[in-house]
Amino acid sequence: MSFANIYGHHQQITMLQKAMARKRVGHSYIFSGLAAIGKKTLALEFARALNCENAGIRQDACGSCPSCRKMTRGNHPDIHVLEAQTQFIRIADIRGIQDQMTFRPLEGRKRVFIIDDADKMNEQAANALLKTLEEPSADNLLILVTARPFWLPQTILSRCLHVRFNPLPAETVARFLTDQKGMDPAGAPALASLSGGSIGRALEMDSEDMIAFRARLSNLLRSAGIGEPMNRLVLASFLGQDKKRLQQGLSILHTYFRDALVYRETARASMVINADDLPAVESLAGRLKGSQMLHNIAVLENSRQSLDMNVNKSLTLEAMAFKLHL
Ligand SMILES: [Zn+2]
């Protein structure tokens, strides 16, 4: 592994490498952003690079020195990952870190403690950690990883360098799915587009199930467009089956209108998310104007917002089905 193996987050990587090159690595960082997008993976890679014996001018791990090999095996004595064993991270967990910090690193240059889901620290644990943040030592680095930085006390936030992570572009998630999981390149973009920019979420989804769900939706979209108006109600009730499916269904419809718009303008199948269902995209692009597709995307977005506010679900979906140009 090295930074080159990280999917996305180039800006964040460059920032950390610059800090390494200038020997200005901070004592404590917060890595925040959506769950399961690679924050902890990057924290581990940063720890590896800081301890690599050959990091030299590349500011990256070599992957083959004794330190890198220990990291790969997961038994580097100076790299620690703290995860909540229960609902909370407790004061005893933080004391454990503080006890180790009083010694010099055993082998490496920098002892790194990664606290995953740091927002799970209870009040006593957070207060204990604050002491450490107030008295930093050059031998130790703390990285707090969290999807909910707003749950951390201001006193902690203000003492850490805050690195914010963005959701990954769908292309990056798709590349991960094809490279690392051997997924069919034709199906990966559709799954990636539903992941909301999170590799973890994409992996949680059952791809066959998702592709079958999308196929059903694609059929309903077509029959609502070229068949009887009643078919719009069928589409609405299909979407309203269950809450989780509803959000996914709206996202899928969004990708179809987005695709149709892009395909209409570029005529390039490679730009299309639902490339494995190109006939459906072509059909929409052929029968709708650009302005109608933009209207549809806005209708979907408005409906999503209304549904988030818990308005009557079936009424909202039925109204939506009749507002769409199909
Ligand atoms: Zn190395």
Residues whose N, C-alpha, C, O or C-beta is under 5 A from the ligand:
A	BS01	ZN	C52 E53 N54 A61 C62 G63 S64 C65 C68
